[in-house]
Amino acid sequence: MIPCRSLCLAARLSTLLAICVTSLCHPFPTYQEKFFNQTLDHFHPESKATWLQRYLYNDVHWTGSGRLINGCRGPILFYTGNEGDITDFWGVNGFMIETLAPKWGALLVFPEARYFGKSLPFGDASYTAENLVYLSTEQILEDYVKLLNFVKKSVRAAHNCPVVAFGGSYGGTLTTFLRVAYPSVVVGGLASSAPIGYYDKDGWSAHNVTEYTWSDIATGNYAKLSGVFTHPRCLDAIQAASIAIDATPIREVVDAFHVCSAAALGPNVPSELFAYALESLPQMNYPYPIGSRPAWPVRQVCDIMVAAGGSAAELIRAAANVTDTFFGWDGKNCIPALPEGPGGVPGDGPGPGPWGWQSCTENLHEFSARGLRNYSFDLERSARAPCRELFNGTVTPATSALADRFGGYKIPFSGVTNLIWSNGGLDPWHGGGFLPWFPPASGSEAQSNHRIFMPNAAHHLDLRGPHPDDPPDVTNARILEEKVIWGWIVEASKKESPSSAVW
């Protein structure tokens, strides 16, 4: 959900983030790459077609040191892979991999979502409209259930071990839905930055959400006047730069921004590429350097923009500096047009490829923008028309589909148990999260559910490994999450008979 959601942008831009942080660089745990013969269509039993689903596997700590009272060798920690190459998600889940697995003697399983990474049901032909019909949230969840059943049956001593799901962004949405739909498969889940409420437009008004909520939170990152954050003149400088970009001859803007063509700047106005970077950065506004990105990158943007001065040329150079850093310009090759491009629906797309298909079927949000750019969502112009063009007129966006199927804002009060929803205050996706001040609904929420808010956190920061520069609210969130999840594991192990354990 960093460009998205869900790609979330965090997911689609995850490949831009290095695994090793510059101030705390140490070897990250490795994994075994495995493949499972997965069913293509879970909802038509007569279909016998299968494909190879990739999953990452680590049993280094699953030695019996975390043996539970039911004889299980240790819990299974299961990441609900979302919209991207699963190896990217391995590198940003240090809380599971570096903290919980060694402490609990846990088995780690990271499945890759169908149609992403190496998990291509039709190989190089997977992204045709005809073949993408098997890509949906329901099919992904069924994949995970079947894979987990396989692991518990085929791995010695795993069959009665409790499974806890973890996920960030759309992965957090999948973790939630997995627990809602299959409570016997996972004993609980940590869903970080899962913006499920954004799918439930009927519930927006009751939860103080509007079409501008996502954009307003992103813009607010550049308007804060205290703490480690921005300069009071930052937003003014950004808006002045955007005006200057749009008033400058297009050839000069292409040269200044090091793009390969005018098309890379955006379909409407040339400042859209700059706005795209600005909208994306709040999701990655982490307190320490990651790869080439500095600590608190939004603050760096503001430092650059405010220091630029007031002339159009200076503002344009500063804005280009921001986009060069964001896209990792190497100083030699031009920046190509993005597949999903700037200028569209904030945070989502639609665009080509598997996430574009999901945006064009079930995952698109009805977002408008103001502050960093002006954009008004229109279902026909923003979604139906581009989706017809992308997929030969075969799909129609259903923006409420996931709320209709799984419950949206009703989920916490549906009887579901053992879920943690965590959100960061800097992350635009938190506006659609299940927050601590969530208004009451008819019925009660289970005491085993928890809603955690971290004011100084960006997109699913709590899933990353602990770092000396983490804000206290993030550190405290992980402490609570660990305590709660271990309680679920212990409770679940009491319900399994130790007599059937196999070693």
N, C-alpha and C positions, 0 to 999 in steps of 0.2 A: 503494500500500500503505500512504499515510497515510490514514484510513479512506478501506487498503491498502494491498495488494499489491501487490503486486505490486504501487489505490486501495487495492494498496498504498495508506495514507492519503496518501502524498506525491502520488499521482496525483489522487485524488478531491478533496483539499483544495488542489491546486495553484492553483486559481482564487482562493484566499485570499491567495496570496503575490504581492506586487508584483514586477515585473521589476527595478526600480531599487532598489539598496540605498542607504540614506540617507546613508552616509558616502562613497560612491563613485558618485555619480549622474552618468551621462553617457549620451548617446544610444546605445541598443542597436541593432545592425545590423538592417536591415529585410529583408523577403523578398517574393518574388512568390507570390501565391496561384494555384495551378494545379489543374486537375481532369483525372483520367485515367479513361477508360471501362473500368472494371474488370469482370472476370467475377464473377457472383454465386456460382456453385457450381463450384469447381475440380475437384471429384471426380466430377462427372457430365458428361462431355464433350458429351453430347447436349443439355444445357441451353444455350441461347443468351442467357439473360437477363444483362443488364449493369446497372451503376449507376455513378455518378460519385464517384470517390474523390478527396478533397482531398489535396494535398501542398504543402509550402512549399519554395521554390526560391531559391537565392542563388548567382549566378555572378560576383559583384563581383570576387572575387579569382582567378577561374579565367581568367586572362589569358595563361597560358603561363609565368608566373614560376616555377611549380613543375614545369616540363617534366621528364619522366622519360626514362630512357635508351631506352625503347621508343617514344619520340615522343609519348606521352600528354601532354596539356596540363597535367595535374595530377590528383591522386587525387580520388575521390568519397567524401565523408564522409556516412554514411547513418544517421539516427536512427530506430530501430525504435519508432515511435509506439505508446504504450500506452493505458491506459484513461482517456482524457480528450480534451478539445479540443487539437489539436496546437499551436495558438498558445501555449498555456500552457507546453508543453514547450520551445518555441523560446526563451522568455524565461529558462529556467533551465539552459541548456546553453552557457554562455559559454566553457567550455574548448574545445569544438568551434568555436564561431562566432567568438569574439574572439581566441583564441590560435592554434589549429591551422590554420584556414582561411587567414588571411592569411600565416602563416609558410610554409605548404606550397603556396599557390596552389590551394586546393581548391574543388571544387564541393560545395555543401551541398544535401541532399535530405532533407526531413522528411515522410514519409507519415503520414497520420492513420489510425488503426485503424478498421476498419469498425464502424459503429453508434455512433461517437462524433463529437462536434463536428458538422461539416457532412457527414460521410461516412455518410449514411443511405440504405441500399439501397432502402427503401420510403417514404422521406419521413416524414411525420408518423405513418404507420402502422408504422414500423419496430419498435416495441417490443411488438408483440403476440406471444404465444407461437408462433403459426403462422409469423411472419416471422423471429423470432429464431433459428430452427433453422439459419440460415446463419452464425451467430456461433460461432466456435471458434478456438482457437490455430492449428490447422492451416490453416484458411481465411485467417487473417491472414498467416501466413508465405507462403502461396502468392500472396497479394496483393502482398507485398513483392518476391517474385521476379519476378512479371510486370511490376510497375512498374519495377524496375531494368533488366530487359531492354528495356523501352520507352525509358527514358532513354538507355541505352547505344547503342541503334540510332537514335534520333531526334535526339539532341543531337550536333552536329558535334564530332568529335575525342574523343568519350567512349567509343567502343566497346571500346577496349582498355585503359581506365583501371582500376586496382585500386580496389575498393570496400572500405571499412572500416565496420563496423557499430558503433554506440554505443547504449546503452540504460541506463535507470535503473529500478530496481524491477521491475515486470512487464516493462517495456521491456528491462531487462537479461536477464530470462529469455528474451524473444523474440530478443535478440541471440545468446544462447548457442544456442538451438534453431536459429536460422537458420544459424549456422556448422556445427552438428552435422549438420543435414539437407541443407544446400546448400553444401558447401565450395567448389564452383566459382563460386558467385555472390558471396560476400564472402571476402576474403583473410584476415580476422581480425575480432575484435570486442572492445570494452571493455564488459563487463557489470558495472555498478556496482549494488550493493545488490540482487543477484538471489538471492532466497531459495529456490533450487531444491530444496535439501534438505528444506525443510518439506513439500514434496509427497511425499517418499519416506519414509513412516512406518516401513517395514520397516528402513530404515537409521538410524533415530533413535538407538537404543541404542548402536550402534557409534560414533556421533558426539556422544555425550553430550547428546542433545536429548530433551526430554520435552514433554508437553502444556503445561507451564508455562514453557517457555524464553522464548517471546516476552514473556509477561507479566512474568517475572522480570527481563528486561533493561529493560523499560519502567519497572518499579518501582525498579530499581537506579539509574536516573538521579536519583531523589529521595533516595537513601540514601547517595550518595558523600560522603565526609567530607574531601576534599582538593581542592587546585587551585581552579579557577574554579567548581566545582560547589556542591553543596548544603549546607545547614545540618544539623547532626547531629539536630536535632529536627523536621526537615521532614516525614518520613514519619509521625511521631506526630501532628503537627498535621493532616495530611491525613486520617488515619484518624479522628481525633476529630471533624473537620468532617463526615465522611460519616455518623458515628453521629448527630450533632446534626441533620443534614438529615433523616434518616429518622425521627427522633423528633419532628419539628415538624409541626404541622397543614399539610396539603397546600396550602391556600389561601395560607398565609404563604410557603411555599417557592416557589410559582408567582410571587408578587409579588416576592420577593427575587431570583429568577433571571431576571426579565423575559421569561418564556416566555409563549407565547400560550395554552397550556393545560397541564393536568397531563400529558397524553400526551407532550409534548415532553421531559419529565424522564426518561422511560424506562418500559418496560412492567412492571418488577418492583418497584423501589424508587426513591424520588425522587432519591437520590444518584447514579444512573447517568449523568446528564448531566455532572456534575462529573467522574466517573471517565472518561467518554469523552474529555473534554478532556485530562485528565491522561495517559491512555494515548497520545493522539495527539501531544502536544507533544515527547516525546523524538525523534521522527522529524524534527522541525524545530528541534532544539536546535543552531542554528548560531551561530558566534562573532561575528556582526555583525548589526545590525538589518536586517530585510527588511520593507518596508512599515511597518505599525504595530507589528509584532512586534519586541521588543527583542533585543539580543544575549543569548545564553544564556537563552532564555525559561524553561527549567526552573528556573534559579537565581532568576529573578524570582518565579516561583510560590512558591518556598520562602521568599523574603523576605516575601512577602505573608502566607503562611500562618503563619509563625513569629511575625510581628509582630502577629498578630490578637489574641493573648491567649487566655484559656482559656474564656471564656463561650460558650455555644451561639450566642447572637446574633452575637457578634463573628466566630466561626468561619464561620457561614453567610454573613455579609456578605463575608468574605474569599474564600470559595469562589465566591460569585456574581461577585465582581470578576474572578476567574480565568476563569470561563466567558464573562463579558461581553467580556473582552479576546480570548479565543480565537475567539469567533464574530463579533467585530467589531460588537457592539451599538452602535447609533447614538444611544442615549439617548432615542429617541422610539418606534420601532416594536418590538413584541414579537418575540421569537425563535421562529420556527415549529418545529414538529416536523420532525426530519430525515427524509429519505426512507428511509434505512437505519437510522436511529435508534440511540440508545445501548442497551446491555443485551444485545447479541447477541454473536456470536463475535468475540473480539478481533481488530481490524485488518481484518476482511473483510466482514462482512454475515451472511447474504444479505439482499438488498433488491430493490426494483424496478429496472427499467432494464437496460441492457446489462451492466454489471458484476455486477449481481445475477444475471442469466442465467448469466454465466460462473461465478459462485460456485455456482450451483445445478447446474452441469454438470461443471466440471473444476477450478475454482480455489480451492475452499474448503479451509481448513486446520482440522485438528482441535485447536484451541487451547482451553485452559482458563485461568482467571485467578485470581490471588491477590495480595495486597498492596494494590493500589489498589481492587480490588473482588473479590468472590468469584463465580466462574462455572465451572460444570462442563459440558464439552462432552458432548452426547448426540446421536448422529447423527439419531435420529428427531425429538427436540424442537428441536435446534439447526439442523437443515438440511432433513430430508425434509418435515416438516410445513409450515414456512414456505414452502418452495419449491413444494409442491403448491398452497398458497393463492395464491402470487404468480403462478404460471404455469399455472393450471388443471389441475394434476396431470399436466403433460406432461413433466416432467423429474425425474431422480433424481440427487442429487449423487454424483459418482465422485471421491472425494478423492485417489485414487492414479493417476488417469488420465494426468496429464502425466508422472509418473515411469515408468509402464508404457510410454508411447509413446516417451519421449526418453532415459530412462536414470537420472534422479535422481542419486544419489551416484556412480553408475558413470561418469558423463559424462567426468570428467577422465582416466579410465583406458580410455576407449573407442577411443583412437587419434585423437581430435580434436586439432587443433593451433591455434596462434595465437589464444588466448583469454586475456584478462585478467579476473579476477574480483576486484573491489575491494569492501571492506566497512568500515563505520564502527562503532567500539565503542559509541557511544551509541545506535545504531539497533537497535530490537528485531528487525528483519528479518535482522540479521547472524547470528543464531542458526541460520538455515537456509542460510547461505552456504557457499561453498567457501573455507575459511580456510587460512592458512599451516600450521597444525598439523593439517590434514586427515589422518586416518589413512591409511596406505598400503593399497592394495587389490591383488588379483592383477593382474599386468600393470604396466606402467610408464606414467608421464605424460610427455608430450612436453615437451622443454626450452623450447619456444616458448610454453608456457602459463605464466601468472604468477598468483599469489594474493597480494593486497596487503591488509594490515589497517591501518587508521588509528584508533588508540585514541580520538582526540578528535573524530571525525567523526560527524555524523548521516547522514540518508538521502541517499545519492549526492551528498555535498558535493563530491567531486572533479570532477563534471561541471559544476559552476558555474564561472564565470570566477574567476581568481585575485583575491585580496583581501588587503590588508595585514594583516588580522586572522586570516588562515588559520593554524591550528596548523601547526608544521613538518612533522608527519607527513603532512598533506594536500598541502602544497607539494612534499614529496619524492615523494609518490605520483604527482603529475602529471608531474614530471620523468622518472620511470621510465616512466610510460605513454607519454609522447611519444617517448622513445627507442625503446621496444619497437615501437610502432606504425609509426614511420618505417622501422624495419628491415624490417617485413613489406612495406611499400609498395615499398621498394627491391628486395627479393628478388622480389616478384611481377612488377615491371616487367622484370626480367631474363628472365622466361619468355615474354614477349609479343614477337612479331616487330615491329621498328620499321618494317618495309617496308609494313605495312598501315595505318599512321597516317594520319588525314585531318585537314587543317587548314582 
